[in-house]
Amino acid sequence: MLNNASKKVADAALALGKKAANQACITWFNQPKEPAMMKQFHKVK
C-alpha cells in the first residue's frame, strides 16, 4: 500500500518535472537566439 502511494507521488513529480522542462524549452526557443547557439544545441540533442 505504502509502496503504491509513493510510486504515485514519484510519477506525479516526474510528470510535473517533464512539464516544467517542456515549458522551459518552449520559453528558450521563443527567445531570439544566436544561430551558433542553435547549432550547438541541436548537436547536443
N, CA and C atoms as an extended XYZ file, in Angstrom:
135
Properties=species:S:1:pos:R:3:atomname:S:1:resname:S:1:resid:I:1 pbc="F F F"
N         0.839       -1.206        0.000 N   MET     1
C         0.000        0.000        0.000 CA  MET     1
C         0.871        1.252        0.000 C   MET     1
N         1.816        1.287        0.919 N   LEU     2
C         2.708        2.440        1.014 CA  LEU     2
C         3.536        2.563       -0.262 C   LEU     2
N         3.986        1.418       -0.766 N   ASN     3
C         4.772        1.402       -1.995 CA  ASN     3
C         3.997        2.006       -3.157 C   ASN     3
N         2.728        1.611       -3.260 N   ASN     4
C         1.884        2.092       -4.339 CA  ASN     4
C         1.703        3.603       -4.256 C   ASN     4
N         1.505        4.110       -3.043 N   ALA     5
C         1.311        5.545       -2.840 CA  ALA     5
C         2.571        6.315       -3.214 C   ALA     5
N         3.717        5.812       -2.788 N   SER     6
C         4.962        6.516       -3.079 CA  SER     6
C         5.265        6.473       -4.577 C   SER     6
N         4.834        5.401       -5.242 N   LYS     7
C         5.028        5.318       -6.694 CA  LYS     7
C         4.189        6.384       -7.392 C   LYS     7
N         2.962        6.561       -6.904 N   LYS     8
C         2.078        7.577       -7.482 CA  LYS     8
C         2.676        8.968       -7.296 C   LYS     8
N         3.221        9.207       -6.118 N   VAL     9
C         3.842       10.505       -5.830 CA  VAL     9
C         5.046       10.718       -6.746 C   VAL     9
N         5.848        9.670       -6.913 N   ALA    10
C         7.025        9.760       -7.776 CA  ALA    10
C         6.610       10.014       -9.222 C   ALA    10
N         5.572        9.329       -9.678 N   ASP    11
C         5.076        9.520      -11.047 CA  ASP    11
C         4.575       10.949      -11.242 C   ASP    11
N         3.863       11.459      -10.243 N   ALA    12
C         3.339       12.820      -10.326 CA  ALA    12
C         4.481       13.833      -10.379 C   ALA    12
N         5.498       13.605       -9.552 N   ALA    13
C         6.651       14.507       -9.531 CA  ALA    13
C         7.380       14.465      -10.869 C   ALA    13
N         7.490       13.278      -11.437 N   LEU    14
C         8.155       13.108      -12.726 CA  LEU    14
C         7.382       13.841      -13.823 C   LEU    14
N         6.062       13.681      -13.813 N   ALA    15
C         5.217       14.343      -14.807 CA  ALA    15
C         5.347       15.859      -14.683 C   ALA    15
N         5.360       16.338      -13.451 N   LEU    16
C         5.492       17.772      -13.190 CA  LEU    16
C         6.843       18.275      -13.692 C   LEU    16
N         7.873       17.496      -13.434 N   GLY    17
C         9.221       17.857      -13.880 CA  GLY    17
C         9.311       17.919      -15.396 C   GLY    17
N         8.676       16.954      -16.063 N   LYS    18
C         8.674       16.934      -17.529 CA  LYS    18
C         7.952       18.161      -18.064 C   LYS    18
N         6.832       18.501      -17.443 N   LYS    19
C         6.043       19.649      -17.875 CA  LYS    19
C         6.865       20.932      -17.720 C   LYS    19
N         7.553       21.051      -16.587 N   ALA    20
C         8.382       22.229      -16.330 CA  ALA    20
C         9.531       22.308      -17.333 C   ALA    20
N        10.116       21.158      -17.631 N   ALA    21
C        11.225       21.119      -18.592 CA  ALA    21
C        10.739       21.523      -19.978 C   ALA    21
N         9.571       21.024      -20.373 N   ASN    22
C         8.995       21.386      -21.671 CA  ASN    22
C         8.727       22.881      -21.736 C   ASN    22
N         8.178       23.438      -20.656 N   GLN    23
C         7.860       24.862      -20.613 CA  GLN    23
C         9.131       25.690      -20.742 C   GLN    23
N        10.198       25.266      -20.045 N   ALA    24
C        11.475       25.977      -20.111 CA  ALA    24
C        12.035       25.913      -21.526 C   ALA    24
N        11.888       24.759      -22.158 N   CYS    25
C        12.368       24.564      -23.528 CA  CYS    25
C        11.620       25.494      -24.482 C   CYS    25
N        10.305       25.560      -24.335 N   ILE    26
C         9.472       26.410      -25.188 CA  ILE    26
C         9.857       27.872      -24.993 C   ILE    26
N        10.019       28.277      -23.746 N   THR    27
C        10.406       29.653      -23.438 CA  THR    27
C        11.743       29.974      -24.084 C   THR    27
N        12.680       29.032      -23.955 N   TRP    28
C        14.022       29.218      -24.513 CA  TRP    28
C        13.955       29.357      -26.025 C   TRP    28
N        13.147       28.506      -26.673 N   PHE    29
C        13.043       28.526      -28.136 CA  PHE    29
C        12.352       29.787      -28.634 C   PHE    29
N        11.473       30.368      -27.821 N   ASN    30
C        10.732       31.552      -28.250 CA  ASN    30
C        11.560       32.830      -28.150 C   ASN    30
N        12.706       32.748      -27.487 N   GLN    31
C        13.572       33.920      -27.397 CA  GLN    31
C        14.469       33.991      -28.625 C   GLN    31
N        14.816       35.205      -29.072 N   PRO    32
C        15.757       35.316      -30.190 CA  PRO    32
C        17.112       34.720      -29.813 C   PRO    32
N        17.669       33.921      -30.685 N   LYS    33
C        18.920       33.217      -30.372 CA  LYS    33
C        19.992       33.519      -31.392 C   LYS    33
N        21.189       33.219      -31.007 N   GLU    34
C        22.307       33.252      -31.944 CA  GLU    34
C        22.273       31.948      -32.743 C   GLU    34
N        22.447       32.014      -34.057 N   PRO    35
C        22.455       30.787      -34.866 CA  PRO    35
C        23.495       29.780      -34.380 C   PRO    35
N        24.634       30.261      -33.925 N   ALA    36
C        25.693       29.369      -33.442 CA  ALA    36
C        25.205       28.576      -32.227 C   ALA    36
N        24.459       29.241      -31.351 N   MET    37
C        23.921       28.577      -30.158 CA  MET    37
C        22.929       27.492      -30.563 C   MET    37
N        22.120       27.788      -31.575 N   MET    38
C        21.141       26.818      -32.042 CA  MET    38
C        21.848       25.578      -32.587 C   MET    38
N        22.889       25.796      -33.378 N   LYS    39
C        23.640       24.668      -33.932 CA  LYS    39
C        24.226       23.829      -32.808 C   LYS    39
N        24.772       24.495      -31.805 N   GLN    40
C        25.365       23.804      -30.659 CA  GLN    40
C        24.289       22.982      -29.946 C   GLN    40
N        23.126       23.577      -29.769 N   PHE    41
C        22.032       22.911      -29.070 CA  PHE    41
C        21.578       21.663      -29.828 C   PHE    41
N        21.439       21.790      -31.150 N   HIS    42
C        20.976       20.654      -31.945 CA  HIS    42
C        22.012       19.534      -31.972 C   HIS    42
N        23.275       19.915      -31.863 N   LYS    43
C        24.343       18.912      -31.821 CA  LYS    43
C        24.207       18.074      -30.547 C   LYS    43
N        23.878       18.734      -29.448 N   VAL    44
C        23.742       18.069      -28.146 CA  VAL    44
C        22.533       17.133      -28.157 C   VAL    44
N        21.451       17.566      -28.789 N   LYS    45
C        20.192       16.817      -28.785 CA  LYS    45
C        20.329       15.425      -29.337 C   LYS    45
